[in-house]
Amino acid sequence: MTFDRDPSHLRRLAMLLAMPEAGALEALREISSQEPWLSEPIAELESLPLERWQAEHTRLFVSGYPKTPCPPFESAYRQGNMGGTAMQDLQGLYRRAGLESGEVPPDYLGTQLEFAAYLLDVAPGEGDADCPAGALTAELWDEHLCRWLPRFARDLHTQAELMLYRGLGERLACLCPADDDQTSEHPDDV
């Protein structure tokens, strides 16, 4: 089985996690030729006010009530709260690649996907342990992403009300083998 870990695809998935702002629908239209699955979500979003899309984003990822169903942070999924060792481990991983996560938390899914894309750009042979970037890529997927991404993807697919986020959940689920879902934790109220 192959997993779509193309750098451009990973960057587009990361982009879809961002808060939709004015012009977001046009940005979706621009990437729909590379992501054909977006055609139905775009049609749905064209019939909705931007505020409805923003409300769904906020409910899923930022501050749902009584709890946020899909916080896009590794620490929330693997440790039950924000912060902790996942953030520190990822910051160390980024530093070994000569990068910093900046103001965005290092365990944010968008940051991890962007980092995975960067590593693939630097060393396209993603599993080559003899290549430093290849070793970092393997560590990112094996020790981080594939330990929580499958559960996040399932939660997103089942919790989302908009087709865009259900489809995003499906695409994210394709990034890790099914048996790599190594986490049994569920996100606490974050």
CYANA upper distance limits for C-alpha pairs under 8 A (distance plus 0.5 A):
  3 PHE  CA    174 CYS  CA      6.40
  3 PHE  CA    175 LEU  CA      5.73
  3 PHE  CA    176 CYS  CA      7.36
  3 PHE  CA    177 PRO  CA      8.34
  4 ASP  CA      9 HIS  CA      7.84
  4 ASP  CA    174 CYS  CA      7.39
  4 ASP  CA    175 LEU  CA      6.57
  5 ARG  CA      9 HIS  CA      7.37
  5 ARG  CA     10 LEU  CA      6.84
  5 ARG  CA    117 ALA  CA      8.32
  5 ARG  CA    175 LEU  CA      7.01
  6 ASP  CA     10 LEU  CA      6.71
  6 ASP  CA    117 ALA  CA      7.68
  6 ASP  CA    120 LEU  CA      8.17
  7 PRO  CA     11 ARG  CA      6.76
  7 PRO  CA    116 ALA  CA      7.78
  7 PRO  CA    117 ALA  CA      4.57
  7 PRO  CA    118 TYR  CA      7.56
  7 PRO  CA    120 LEU  CA      6.62
  7 PRO  CA    121 ASP  CA      7.20
  8 SER  CA     12 ARG  CA      6.76
  8 SER  CA    117 ALA  CA      7.52
  9 HIS  CA     13 LEU  CA      6.75
 10 LEU  CA     14 ALA  CA      6.71
 10 LEU  CA    113 LEU  CA      6.14
 10 LEU  CA    114 GLU  CA      7.22
 10 LEU  CA    116 ALA  CA      8.00
 10 LEU  CA    117 ALA  CA      6.48
 11 ARG  CA     15 MET  CA      6.66
 11 ARG  CA    113 LEU  CA      7.03
 11 ARG  CA    114 GLU  CA      6.15
 11 ARG  CA    117 ALA  CA      7.07
 12 ARG  CA     16 LEU  CA      6.93
 12 ARG  CA     31 ILE  CA      8.20
 13 LEU  CA     17 LEU  CA      7.45
 13 LEU  CA    110 GLY  CA      8.27
 13 LEU  CA    113 LEU  CA      8.18
 13 LEU  CA    168 LEU  CA      7.67
 13 LEU  CA    172 LEU  CA      8.18
 14 ALA  CA     18 ALA  CA      7.87
 14 ALA  CA    109 LEU  CA      7.70
 14 ALA  CA    110 GLY  CA      4.86
 14 ALA  CA    111 THR  CA      7.97
 14 ALA  CA    113 LEU  CA      6.43
 14 ALA  CA    114 GLU  CA      7.16
 15 MET  CA    110 GLY  CA      7.64
 16 LEU  CA    168 LEU  CA      8.12
 17 LEU  CA    110 GLY  CA      7.06
 19 MET  CA     54 GLN  CA      7.07
 19 MET  CA     57 HIS  CA      6.95
 19 MET  CA     58 THR  CA      8.27
 20 PRO  CA     24 ALA  CA      5.96
 20 PRO  CA     50 LEU  CA      8.13
 20 PRO  CA     53 TRP  CA      7.56
 20 PRO  CA     54 GLN  CA      6.40
 20 PRO  CA     57 HIS  CA      8.20
 21 GLU  CA     50 LEU  CA      8.08
 21 GLU  CA     54 GLN  CA      8.27
 22 ALA  CA     50 LEU  CA      8.08
 23 GLY  CA     27 ALA  CA      6.84
 24 ALA  CA     28 LEU  CA      6.80
 25 LEU  CA     29 ARG  CA      6.84
 25 LEU  CA     42 ILE  CA      7.58
 25 LEU  CA     45 LEU  CA      7.96
 25 LEU  CA     46 GLU  CA      8.13
 26 GLU  CA     30 GLU  CA      6.78
 27 ALA  CA     31 ILE  CA      7.03
 28 LEU  CA     32 SER  CA      6.51
 28 LEU  CA     38 LEU  CA      7.87
 28 LEU  CA     42 ILE  CA      7.61
 29 ARG  CA     33 SER  CA      8.28
 29 ARG  CA     42 ILE  CA      7.73
 31 ILE  CA     35 GLU  CA      6.66
 32 SER  CA     36 PRO  CA      5.70
 32 SER  CA     37 TRP  CA      7.89
 32 SER  CA     38 LEU  CA      6.09
 32 SER  CA     39 SER  CA      7.12
 37 TRP  CA     41 PRO  CA      8.31
 37 TRP  CA    167 GLY  CA      7.92
 38 LEU  CA     42 ILE  CA      6.45
 38 LEU  CA    164 LEU  CA      7.54
 38 LEU  CA    167 GLY  CA      8.41
 39 SER  CA     43 ALA  CA      6.86
 40 GLU  CA     44 GLU  CA      6.82
 40 GLU  CA    163 MET  CA      7.91
 41 PRO  CA     45 LEU  CA      6.60
 41 PRO  CA    162 LEU  CA      7.95
 41 PRO  CA    163 MET  CA      5.57
 41 PRO  CA    164 LEU  CA      5.34
 42 ILE  CA     46 GLU  CA      6.57
 42 ILE  CA    164 LEU  CA      8.12
 43 ALA  CA     47 SER  CA      7.35
 44 GLU  CA     48 LEU  CA      7.42
 44 GLU  CA    162 LEU  CA      8.37
 44 GLU  CA    163 MET  CA      7.88
 45 LEU  CA     49 PRO  CA      8.09
 45 LEU  CA     50 LEU  CA      8.40
 45 LEU  CA     53 TRP  CA      7.81
 48 LEU  CA     52 ARG  CA      6.93
 48 LEU  CA     53 TRP  CA      7.85
 49 PRO  CA     53 TRP  CA      7.53
 50 LEU  CA     54 GLN  CA      6.69
 51 GLU  CA     55 ALA  CA      6.47
 52 ARG  CA     56 GLU  CA      6.79
 53 TRP  CA     57 HIS  CA      6.77
 53 TRP  CA    162 LEU  CA      8.39
 54 GLN  CA     58 THR  CA      6.62
 55 ALA  CA     59 ARG  CA      6.55
 56 GLU  CA     60 LEU  CA      6.58
 56 GLU  CA    160 ALA  CA      8.16
 56 GLU  CA    161 GLU  CA      7.86
 56 GLU  CA    162 LEU  CA      7.97
 57 HIS  CA     61 PHE  CA      6.38
 57 HIS  CA     62 VAL  CA      7.81
 58 THR  CA     62 VAL  CA      5.24
 58 THR  CA     63 SER  CA      6.34
 58 THR  CA     64 GLY  CA      7.31
 59 ARG  CA     63 SER  CA      5.92
 59 ARG  CA     64 GLY  CA      4.56
 59 ARG  CA     65 TYR  CA      7.89
 59 ARG  CA     68 THR  CA      6.94
 59 ARG  CA     69 PRO  CA      8.05
 60 LEU  CA     64 GLY  CA      6.64
 60 LEU  CA     68 THR  CA      6.45
 60 LEU  CA     69 PRO  CA      5.98
 60 LEU  CA     70 CYS  CA      5.78
 60 LEU  CA     71 PRO  CA      7.48
 60 LEU  CA    156 LEU  CA      8.11
 60 LEU  CA    159 GLN  CA      8.01
 60 LEU  CA    160 ALA  CA      7.52
 61 PHE  CA     68 THR  CA      6.83
 61 PHE  CA     69 PRO  CA      7.56
 61 PHE  CA     70 CYS  CA      5.79
 61 PHE  CA     71 PRO  CA      5.17
 61 PHE  CA     72 PRO  CA      6.67
 62 VAL  CA     68 THR  CA      6.92
 62 VAL  CA     71 PRO  CA      7.01
 63 SER  CA     67 LYS  CA      7.36
 63 SER  CA     68 THR  CA      5.68
 63 SER  CA    190 VAL  CA      8.22
 64 GLY  CA     68 THR  CA      4.61
 64 GLY  CA     69 PRO  CA      7.13
 66 PRO  CA    189 ASP  CA      8.22
 67 LYS  CA    188 ASP  CA      8.10
 67 LYS  CA    189 ASP  CA      5.39
 67 LYS  CA    190 VAL  CA      7.15
 68 THR  CA    189 ASP  CA      6.90
 68 THR  CA    190 VAL  CA      6.73
 69 PRO  CA    155 ASP  CA      7.65
 69 PRO  CA    156 LEU  CA      8.23
 69 PRO  CA    159 GLN  CA      7.37
 69 PRO  CA    187 PRO  CA      8.27
 70 CYS  CA    152 PHE  CA      6.87
 70 CYS  CA    155 ASP  CA      6.86
 70 CYS  CA    156 LEU  CA      6.56
 70 CYS  CA    159 GLN  CA      8.43
 70 CYS  CA    187 PRO  CA      8.28
 71 PRO  CA     76 ALA  CA      7.13
 71 PRO  CA     77 TYR  CA      8.26
 71 PRO  CA    187 PRO  CA      8.06
 71 PRO  CA    190 VAL  CA      7.73
 72 PRO  CA     76 ALA  CA      8.29
 72 PRO  CA    108 TYR  CA      6.26
 72 PRO  CA    109 LEU  CA      5.90
 72 PRO  CA    110 GLY  CA      8.44
 72 PRO  CA    152 PHE  CA      7.97
 73 PHE  CA     77 TYR  CA      7.23
 73 PHE  CA     82 MET  CA      7.90
 73 PHE  CA    107 ASP  CA      5.78
 73 PHE  CA    108 TYR  CA      4.99
 73 PHE  CA    109 LEU  CA      6.31
 74 GLU  CA     78 ARG  CA      6.43
 74 GLU  CA     79 GLN  CA      8.34
 74 GLU  CA     86 ALA  CA      7.15
 74 GLU  CA     87 MET  CA      8.44
 74 GLU  CA    107 ASP  CA      5.72
 74 GLU  CA    108 TYR  CA      7.13
 74 GLU  CA    109 LEU  CA      7.63
 74 GLU  CA    144 HIS  CA      8.01
 74 GLU  CA    145 LEU  CA      8.28
 74 GLU  CA    148 TRP  CA      7.02
 75 SER  CA     79 GLN  CA      5.59
 75 SER  CA     80 GLY  CA      7.07
 75 SER  CA     81 ASN  CA      6.45
 75 SER  CA     82 MET  CA      5.75
 75 SER  CA     83 GLY  CA      6.33
 75 SER  CA     84 GLY  CA      7.19
 75 SER  CA     85 THR  CA      8.18
 75 SER  CA     86 ALA  CA      6.01
 75 SER  CA     87 MET  CA      7.36
 75 SER  CA    107 ASP  CA      7.12
 76 ALA  CA     80 GLY  CA      5.12
 76 ALA  CA     81 ASN  CA      4.92
 76 ALA  CA     82 MET  CA      5.68
 76 ALA  CA     83 GLY  CA      8.33
 76 ALA  CA    187 PRO  CA      5.72
 76 ALA  CA    188 ASP  CA      7.45
 76 ALA  CA    190 VAL  CA      7.49
 77 TYR  CA     81 ASN  CA      8.04
 77 TYR  CA    148 TRP  CA      6.76
 77 TYR  CA    152 PHE  CA      8.07
 77 TYR  CA    183 THR  CA      8.48
 77 TYR  CA    185 GLU  CA      6.77
 77 TYR  CA    186 HIS  CA      6.27
 77 TYR  CA    187 PRO  CA      5.22
 77 TYR  CA    188 ASP  CA      8.44
 78 ARG  CA    147 ARG  CA      8.30
 78 ARG  CA    148 TRP  CA      7.07
 78 ARG  CA    183 THR  CA      7.00
 78 ARG  CA    185 GLU  CA      6.36
 78 ARG  CA    186 HIS  CA      7.98
 78 ARG  CA    187 PRO  CA      7.99
 79 GLN  CA     84 GLY  CA      8.16
 79 GLN  CA    185 GLU  CA      7.75
 79 GLN  CA    187 PRO  CA      8.23
 80 GLY  CA    185 GLU  CA      7.50
 80 GLY  CA    186 HIS  CA      7.21
 80 GLY  CA    187 PRO  CA      5.42
 80 GLY  CA    188 ASP  CA      5.49
 80 GLY  CA    189 ASP  CA      8.45
 81 ASN  CA    187 PRO  CA      7.58
 81 ASN  CA    188 ASP  CA      6.85
 81 ASN  CA    189 ASP  CA      8.07
 81 ASN  CA    190 VAL  CA      6.63
 82 MET  CA    190 VAL  CA      7.48
 83 GLY  CA     87 MET  CA      6.32
 84 GLY  CA     88 GLN  CA      7.23
 85 THR  CA     89 ASP  CA      6.40
 86 ALA  CA     90 LEU  CA      6.61
 86 ALA  CA    107 ASP  CA      7.08
 86 ALA  CA    144 HIS  CA      8.48
 87 MET  CA     91 GLN  CA      6.60
 87 MET  CA    105 PRO  CA      7.66
 87 MET  CA    106 PRO  CA      6.06
 87 MET  CA    107 ASP  CA      5.76
 88 GLN  CA     92 GLY  CA      6.75
 88 GLN  CA    106 PRO  CA      8.47
 89 ASP  CA     93 LEU  CA      6.79
 90 LEU  CA     94 TYR  CA      6.67
 90 LEU  CA    106 PRO  CA      6.43
 90 LEU  CA    107 ASP  CA      7.00
 91 GLN  CA     95 ARG  CA      6.69
 91 GLN  CA    100 GLU  CA      7.46
 91 GLN  CA    101 SER  CA      7.45
 91 GLN  CA    106 PRO  CA      6.35
 92 GLY  CA     96 ARG  CA      6.77
 93 LEU  CA     97 ALA  CA      7.17
 93 LEU  CA    136 LEU  CA      7.61
 93 LEU  CA    140 LEU  CA      8.30
 94 TYR  CA     98 GLY  CA      6.91
 94 TYR  CA     99 LEU  CA      5.55
 94 TYR  CA    100 GLU  CA      6.37
 94 TYR  CA    101 SER  CA      7.62
 94 TYR  CA    115 PHE  CA      8.28
 95 ARG  CA     99 LEU  CA      5.53
 95 ARG  CA    100 GLU  CA      6.53
 97 ALA  CA    133 ALA  CA      7.76
 97 ALA  CA    136 LEU  CA      8.09
101 SER  CA    105 PRO  CA      7.23
101 SER  CA    106 PRO  CA      5.88
101 SER  CA    111 THR  CA      7.61
104 VAL  CA    108 TYR  CA      7.66
104 VAL  CA    111 THR  CA      7.85
105 PRO  CA    111 THR  CA      8.19
106 PRO  CA    111 THR  CA      6.78
106 PRO  CA    112 GLN  CA      7.73
107 ASP  CA    111 THR  CA      7.46
107 ASP  CA    112 GLN  CA      7.18
108 TYR  CA    112 GLN  CA      6.92
109 LEU  CA    113 LEU  CA      6.63
110 GLY  CA    114 GLU  CA      6.62
111 THR  CA    115 PHE  CA      6.61
112 GLN  CA    116 ALA  CA      6.63
112 GLN  CA    140 LEU  CA      8.40
112 GLN  CA    145 LEU  CA      8.09
113 LEU  CA    117 ALA  CA      6.71
114 GLU  CA    118 TYR  CA      6.65
115 PHE  CA    119 LEU  CA      6.68
116 ALA  CA    120 LEU  CA      6.78
116 ALA  CA    137 THR  CA      6.94
116 ALA  CA    140 LEU  CA      7.84
117 ALA  CA    121 ASP  CA      6.72
118 TYR  CA    122 VAL  CA      6.76
119 LEU  CA    123 ALA  CA      6.47
119 LEU  CA    124 PRO  CA      8.07
119 LEU  CA    126 GLU  CA      8.30
119 LEU  CA    133 ALA  CA      6.29
119 LEU  CA    134 GLY  CA      7.92
119 LEU  CA    136 LEU  CA      8.15
119 LEU  CA    137 THR  CA      6.75
120 LEU  CA    124 PRO  CA      5.11
120 LEU  CA    125 GLY  CA      7.77
120 LEU  CA    126 GLU  CA      6.72
120 LEU  CA    133 ALA  CA      8.37
120 LEU  CA    137 THR  CA      8.12
122 VAL  CA    133 ALA  CA      7.34
123 ALA  CA    131 CYS  CA      8.02
123 ALA  CA    133 ALA  CA      6.29
123 ALA  CA    134 GLY  CA      6.76
124 PRO  CA    134 GLY  CA      8.43
125 GLY  CA    134 GLY  CA      6.87
126 GLU  CA    133 ALA  CA      8.11
126 GLU  CA    134 GLY  CA      5.27
126 GLU  CA    135 ALA  CA      8.29
126 GLU  CA    137 THR  CA      6.47
126 GLU  CA    138 ALA  CA      7.39
127 GLY  CA    134 GLY  CA      5.78
127 GLY  CA    135 ALA  CA      7.32
127 GLY  CA    137 THR  CA      7.55
127 GLY  CA    138 ALA  CA      6.38
128 ASP  CA    134 GLY  CA      5.34
128 ASP  CA    135 ALA  CA      6.98
129 ALA  CA    134 GLY  CA      6.01
129 ALA  CA    135 ALA  CA      5.12
129 ALA  CA    138 ALA  CA      8.28
130 ASP  CA    134 GLY  CA      7.69
130 ASP  CA    135 ALA  CA      7.57
131 CYS  CA    135 ALA  CA      6.69
132 PRO  CA    136 LEU  CA      6.78
133 ALA  CA    137 THR  CA      6.52
134 GLY  CA    138 ALA  CA      6.72
135 ALA  CA    139 GLU  CA      6.71
136 LEU  CA    140 LEU  CA      6.59
137 THR  CA    141 TRP  CA      6.82
138 ALA  CA    142 ASP  CA      6.30
138 ALA  CA    143 GLU  CA      8.47
139 GLU  CA    143 GLU  CA      5.81
139 GLU  CA    144 HIS  CA      7.71
140 LEU  CA    144 HIS  CA      5.76
140 LEU  CA    145 LEU  CA      6.75
141 TRP  CA    145 LEU  CA      5.32
141 TRP  CA    146 CYS  CA      5.95
141 TRP  CA    176 CYS  CA      8.44
142 ASP  CA    146 CYS  CA      6.21
142 ASP  CA    147 ARG  CA      7.52
142 ASP  CA    180 ASP  CA      8.45
143 GLU  CA    147 ARG  CA      6.97
144 HIS  CA    148 TRP  CA      7.52
145 LEU  CA    149 LEU  CA      5.88
145 LEU  CA    176 CYS  CA      8.43
146 CYS  CA    150 PRO  CA      7.09
146 CYS  CA    176 CYS  CA      6.04
146 CYS  CA    177 PRO  CA      8.26
146 CYS  CA    180 ASP  CA      6.01
146 CYS  CA    181 ASP  CA      6.56
146 CYS  CA    182 GLN  CA      7.85
147 ARG  CA    180 ASP  CA      6.84
147 ARG  CA    181 ASP  CA      5.83
147 ARG  CA    182 GLN  CA      5.35
147 ARG  CA    183 THR  CA      6.15
148 TRP  CA    152 PHE  CA      6.81
148 TRP  CA    181 ASP  CA      6.83
148 TRP  CA    182 GLN  CA      7.54
148 TRP  CA    183 THR  CA      6.47
149 LEU  CA    153 ALA  CA      6.41
149 LEU  CA    172 LEU  CA      7.67
149 LEU  CA    173 ALA  CA      7.54
149 LEU  CA    176 CYS  CA      8.01
149 LEU  CA    181 ASP  CA      7.92
150 PRO  CA    154 ARG  CA      6.75
150 PRO  CA    172 LEU  CA      7.91
150 PRO  CA    173 ALA  CA      5.80
150 PRO  CA    176 CYS  CA      7.30
150 PRO  CA    178 ALA  CA      7.69
150 PRO  CA    180 ASP  CA      8.22
150 PRO  CA    181 ASP  CA      6.04
151 ARG  CA    155 ASP  CA      6.62
151 ARG  CA    181 ASP  CA      7.27
151 ARG  CA    183 THR  CA      8.19
152 PHE  CA    156 LEU  CA      6.53
152 PHE  CA    169 GLY  CA      8.17
153 ALA  CA    157 HIS  CA      6.61
153 ALA  CA    168 LEU  CA      8.25
153 ALA  CA    169 GLY  CA      4.81
153 ALA  CA    170 GLU  CA      7.06
153 ALA  CA    172 LEU  CA      6.15
153 ALA  CA    173 ALA  CA      5.75
154 ARG  CA    158 THR  CA      6.70
154 ARG  CA    169 GLY  CA      6.84
154 ARG  CA    170 GLU  CA      8.14
154 ARG  CA    173 ALA  CA      7.64
155 ASP  CA    159 GLN  CA      6.27
155 ASP  CA    169 GLY  CA      8.19
156 LEU  CA    160 ALA  CA      6.14
156 LEU  CA    165 TYR  CA      7.12
156 LEU  CA    166 ARG  CA      6.70
156 LEU  CA    168 LEU  CA      8.29
156 LEU  CA    169 GLY  CA      5.69
157 HIS  CA    165 TYR  CA      7.25
157 HIS  CA    166 ARG  CA      4.67
157 HIS  CA    167 GLY  CA      7.47
157 HIS  CA    168 LEU  CA      7.99
157 HIS  CA    169 GLY  CA      5.23
157 HIS  CA    170 GLU  CA      6.98
158 THR  CA    166 ARG  CA      7.55
159 GLN  CA    166 ARG  CA      8.39
160 ALA  CA    165 TYR  CA      6.21
160 ALA  CA    166 ARG  CA      6.06
161 GLU  CA    165 TYR  CA      8.08
161 GLU  CA    166 ARG  CA      7.93
162 LEU  CA    166 ARG  CA      7.03
163 MET  CA    167 GLY  CA      6.40
164 LEU  CA    168 LEU  CA      6.62
165 TYR  CA    169 GLY  CA      6.60
166 ARG  CA    170 GLU  CA      6.97
167 GLY  CA    171 ARG  CA      6.81
168 LEU  CA    172 LEU  CA      6.58
169 GLY  CA    173 ALA  CA      6.63
170 GLU  CA    174 CYS  CA      7.18
171 ARG  CA    175 LEU  CA      7.64
172 LEU  CA    176 CYS  CA      8.45
176 CYS  CA    180 ASP  CA      6.91
176 CYS  CA    181 ASP  CA      8.46
177 PRO  CA    181 ASP  CA      8.26
